[in-house]
Amino acid sequence: MKATIWHNPRCSKSRQALAILEERPGVEIEVVEYLKTPPSRAEIEATLKKAGVAPSQAVRKGESVAREIGLDTEDDTAALNAMAEHPILIERPIVITEKGAVIARPPEKANEVL
């Protein structure tokens, strides 16, 4: 099975989710450091749809950039646009497999798509 993780190595939850993937036998892991290689707006939208999560539920509301740009975090279109422009706003980590996608918070949620 292939698993892709949108990963931020500075985030403990992201590191824990990656460790869960690494411990699972037979899982081929693709690590995407989304701050270095940001997903497109379309990729974010498709991934959140696959996860069954609205953009307003996947935006990091506490990030300073959200306040700086005056983001209405309850507006799905505005949240999606902001995440595409400022990937730091994407909640992390996100694990994607053929079984679905999940925001792995807590990290054990990664098991839901393995």
N, C-alpha and C positions, 0 to 999 in steps of 0.2 A: 504494500500500500504506500502511496505517496502522500505526504503531509507537507503543506506549506505553512510556515509560521511568519506572520508579520511581527518582527522582533525588534526590540530596543534593548541592547545589551546593558544599558545603564539601569534598567528596570528589574527589580527583584522578581516580580510576578512573571515577567517575560522569561527571565532566566530559569525560573522554576518550571514553567510550561515547556520550555525547550528540553529541560532535563527529563520530563515525563515522556516526551517524544523519543528522546535518545535511549531511554530504558526499555522502550517497547520493541520487541523483536520483529523484524520484517518491515519496519517502517523506513521508507526512504524520505529523508527530510530535506526540504528546500528552505533555507533561511533567507528571508528577505528583510534586510535592515531598511525598513520603510522610511526612515529619516534620510538615508543616503540615496535610496532608490524609491521615491514616492510612487504609490499607485496613482493611476489616473482617476478622474472623477467617476468615469464609467466603471472602473474596476472596484472602487470603493462602494459605489451604489449596488453593483451586482453581488459583491461579497456580503454586504449587509442584508440584502434581500435573501441570499442563501442562508444566512444566519437567522432570518426572521426578526431582525432588529431594525428599528427606525433610526435614521441618522441622528435624531435628537437624543436617542438613548446611547449612542456610540461616540458622542463627542465628549472630550475631556473638558468639562465646564470650568475646572479650577485652574487651567493654564492661563498664564498672564496674557497671552496673545488673544484669548477670547475676550478679555476685558478691553484690551487695547483697540481691537477692531469693533467693539460694541456689538458683539455677536448675540443675536437672539437665539439662545441654545434650544429653545422649544420649537423653532421653525426648521422643519426638516430640510427644505431647500437651502436655506441659509447655512445650516450645519454642514450639509454635504458640500456646498461650494467652499466653505471655510476649511474643511478637512482636506479638500483637494489642493487648496492654495497654501495651507499651513498644516502639513502632515503631523506635526506634534499634537494636533487636536484629535487624532484618531486614537480611540481607546485601544489599549494593548494588553496582552498580545491577542492576535487573531489567528486561529488555527483553521486551515481549510483542507478538506479531503473530499473524495468523491461522495462521502456520506453526508457532507454538509459543511457548515462553518460555524464557529463559536468564538465569542469573546471569552478567553480563558481566564476569567476572574470569578472565582478563585482558579488557580492554575489547573486543578483537578478536572475542571470542565472540559479540558482538552480530550479527556477519555470519551466524551460523548460522541465524538466524530472519528474515533479510532476503531 
